[in-house]
Amino acid sequence: MSQTGPVTDERAPLPPALAEIAEDFSSVSQSDRLQLLLEFSDGLPPLPERLAGEPDKLERVDECQSPVYLVVELDDEVDGAAGDRTVHLHVQAPAEAPTTRGFAGILHEGLDGLSAAEVLAVPDDAPYRFGLAEAVSPLRLRGMVGMLGRIKRQVRLKAGLL
């Protein structure tokens, strides 16, 4: 029996926003999952003006077939008693790559605004929990895995954990 991704550890929960997105995907048919992915593609916000035209401030996600760039910013102010900083995620993905934009849209909606600790706690197998393994190629899913890995690495770096 072959696997299309890592074994999901049900004990490692997704943050509430990502869990809700995963539930939305699992509640629709396979063909409707692609339509939902396109909706996330359409919902990916543009880069803020301060980052537009500043490619040196963004990191390329080499695992993606399409040219995808991202950057994580952490609030300067510490939030809450845990002393954690809020994460802001910015992703640039071409309109002609709707699957990749959809993955970026999922991660943006699910991670933007979380604390650094919450982002770092996202299980590495999260991209496989949306039921898309049968709808898109394994290579495309690896692109989403790559995005998540780079997001978490940037959070560690900017939070002084690397």
RAVENWO-V788815 format. One record per residue. N is the residue number from 1. PHI is phi as a letter, one per 30 degrees, with the letter a starting at -180 (999 if undefined). PSI is psi in degrees with one decimal (999 if undefined). BURIAL is I if it has 24 or more other C-alpha atoms within 12 Angstrom, else O. Layout:
[[N	PHI	PSI	BURIAL] [N	PHI	PSI	BURIAL]]
This chain:
[[1	999	125.7	O] [2	c	153.3	O] [3	c	149.2	O] [4	c	2.7	O] [5	a	179.6	I] [6	d	157.5	O] [7	d	131.5	O] [8	d	128.5	O] [9	c	102.1	O] [10	d	-16.2	O] [11	d	-13.2	O] [12	c	92.6	O] [13	d	156.0	O] [14	d	154.0	I] [15	e	154.9	I] [16	e	-44.6	O] [17	d	-43.0	O] [18	d	-37.2	I] [19	d	-39.3	I] [20	d	-40.2	O] [21	d	-43.9	I] [22	d	-40.1	I] [23	d	-41.7	O] [24	e	-44.3	I] [25	d	-41.0	I] [26	d	-16.6	O] [27	d	-1.4	O] [28	c	164.0	O] [29	d	165.3	O] [30	e	-44.9	O] [31	d	-34.0	O] [32	d	-22.2	O] [33	d	-38.6	I] [34	d	-39.3	I] [35	d	-41.3	O] [36	d	-38.9	I] [37	d	-39.3	I] [38	d	-32.9	I] [39	d	-38.3	I] [40	d	-33.2	I] [41	d	-46.0	I] [42	d	-27.0	I] [43	d	-4.1	O] [44	d	119.8	I] [45	d	153.6	I] [46	d	163.8	I] [47	d	146.6	I] [48	d	152.6	O] [49	e	-37.1	O] [50	d	-19.1	O] [51	c	-20.3	O] [52	d	132.7	O] [53	i	15.3	O] [54	b	65.3	O] [55	e	-26.0	O] [56	d	-12.9	O] [57	c	-6.8	O] [58	c	152.1	I] [59	c	130.6	I] [60	d	139.0	I] [61	c	95.0	I] [62	d	-22.7	O] [63	d	-18.3	I] [64	d	139.9	I] [65	d	-33.1	I] [66	c	157.1	I] [67	d	99.9	I] [68	c	134.8	I] [69	b	145.3	I] [70	b	161.5	I] [71	b	143.6	I] [72	c	135.4	I] [73	b	143.5	I] [74	c	138.2	I] [75	e	146.2	O] [76	d	-33.3	O] [77	d	141.4	O] [78	d	137.0	O] [79	c	123.7	O] [80	i	176.8	O] [81	d	-23.9	O] [82	d	-10.1	O] [83	i	33.6	O] [84	c	157.1	I] [85	c	146.7	I] [86	d	138.2	I] [87	c	136.4	I] [88	b	125.4	I] [89	c	132.1	I] [90	b	128.6	I] [91	b	138.1	I] [92	c	119.6	I] [93	b	139.7	I] [94	d	145.1	I] [95	d	-28.5	O] [96	d	7.6	O] [97	b	68.2	O] [98	d	-31.7	I] [99	d	-48.0	I] [100	d	-42.9	I] [101	d	-36.8	I] [102	d	-44.2	I] [103	d	-44.7	I] [104	d	-38.7	I] [105	d	-40.0	I] [106	d	-49.3	I] [107	d	-38.2	I] [108	d	-51.1	I] [109	d	-35.8	I] [110	d	-22.0	I] [111	c	-30.7	I] [112	d	127.8	I] [113	j	-6.7	I] [114	d	166.0	I] [115	d	160.7	I] [116	e	-42.8	I] [117	d	-38.9	I] [118	d	-41.4	I] [119	d	-43.5	I] [120	d	-23.7	I] [121	d	-6.8	O] [122	d	126.1	I] [123	d	142.1	I] [124	d	-21.9	I] [125	d	6.6	I] [126	e	-42.7	I] [127	e	-21.3	I] [128	d	-0.4	I] [129	c	7.2	I] [130	c	3.9	I] [131	i	28.3	I] [132	c	-1.3	I] [133	d	-30.8	I] [134	d	-15.4	O] [135	c	-26.0	I] [136	b	163.5	I] [137	d	153.7	O] [138	e	-32.9	O] [139	d	-40.6	O] [140	d	-41.8	I] [141	d	-35.4	I] [142	d	-29.0	I] [143	d	-41.9	I] [144	d	-38.6	I] [145	d	-42.3	I] [146	d	-41.9	I] [147	e	-48.9	I] [148	d	-42.9	I] [149	d	-42.1	I] [150	d	-37.1	I] [151	d	-49.2	I] [152	d	-37.9	I] [153	d	-42.5	I] [154	d	-38.2	I] [155	d	-46.5	I] [156	e	-45.5	I] [157	d	-48.1	O] [158	d	-20.9	O] [159	d	1.3	I] [160	i	25.1	O] [161	c	-0.6	O] [162	c	999	O]]
